[in-house]
Amino acid sequence: MTGEITTLPDIDPLLLRILPNPRPGTPPPSSKLVFGKTFTDHMLTVRWTSAGGWEAPVIGPYAPLSLEPSAVVLHYANALFEGLKAYRSNTGRITLFRPDMNMSRMNRTAERIALPTFSGPALIELISELVRLDASWIPQEPGHSLYVRPTLIGTQNALGVGPSTSALLFVICSPVGPYYKGGFKPIALLATTKHVRAAPGGIGSYKLAANYAPGIIPQLEAAMEGYAQNLWLWGPEHFLTEVGTMNLFVVLRREDGATELVTPPLNDIILPGVTRDSVLSLARSHSSTPLPGLPENFIVSERAITMPELVSASKAGRLLEVFGAGTAAIVCPVDRIGYLGEDIIVPTGERGMGPVSEVMYREIVGRQTGVIPSDWAWVVKE
Ligand SMILES: *Cc1c(COP(=O)(O)O)cnc(C)c1O
């Protein structure tokens, strides 16, 4: 059998049409911002069909989408998303933080549900154009940013379950305030044995829309017991996996005296976070370029860790820190973990964040805001 090679058009930034919003809004005062409730003047849309490939991109006014009630996304959750932030650096430049990582993850997720893939650099160029156009919406205050939400949905009007023959990629932007206002706020976790977030062979390692609504009830149940988030476990061994919608890190003092930073290895049940990757890269760079504040005898481990190991480390006084890592909070310290009816108390230091997480927070924010030069910050040319 000879395969026929057909090359359909990829996303092409040169074809971009810009329709300026005739009624631009006024950004609210930064102190009034609530995460994900305010949107900028414009959005990017790019349509795709299986017959014609990607169509010309359009940046137009932020506005409702029009979908038929038979659109597959409304029935079978042919939907995925990304989340990244644009920052106003200390020199006034606009930067995106590691957008290449989001593009490769978005393509990997699209492939998983038979939605079309695309050129990552092309979408970064279009996102840059959108952010540039709505630059007045990027809050200037330290710790503020513009949250960028690329989304891809299947739009075919058909009730059969199969690859969607049409799709819509859109990007919307929302100005956000700092996750921490007036000091770090450690959170309590409920290590839940009742629900699972992800299972081997499943879809937990993809940023698919279908992964998120099922976490709402477990989170409400945790909240009713006085915990902010779920600590998702897996298997009869009670392997630790993730925290709410963040990756998980544990800091232990080993019996040989070394400090060990542990995170579960990437597999089917772990979302490959950009922040997770940044924490690991920074921690690993410490052996050649020491980061002030990190211990000398410091080991970085991507390995499985169970609740029984955490409990025994805690009892031996060797549990030093637990934190979540994700784009919204960057680093989120944990001070308490409910497990089988008891609470494990986790040290958080005087400032509400342990020494390792505090270094990670400082180093990542420094690179996001341009205080520390880094090729992780992609400049949006103005
Ligand atoms: C998005 C997400 C993360 C964090 O990923 P970042 O790229 O660091 O923002 C972690 N876990 C889950 C389940 C997620 O959806």
The ligand as a Gaussian input file, in Angstrom:
#p B3LYP/6-31G(d) Opt

LIG

0 1
 C       -1.727000      22.466000      34.687000
 C       -1.502000      21.397000      35.690000
 C       -0.326000      21.319000      36.456000
 C        0.742000      22.383000      36.441000
 O        1.275000      22.611000      35.192000
 P        2.056000      23.977000      34.908000
 O        2.474000      23.823000      33.490000
 O        3.187000      24.034000      35.843000
 O        1.088000      25.085000      35.133000
 C       -0.172000      20.244000      37.312000
 N       -1.119000      19.297000      37.445000
 C       -2.268000      19.355000      36.749000
 C       -3.275000      18.280000      36.938000
 C       -2.496000      20.401000      35.855000
 O       -3.638000      20.463000      35.179000

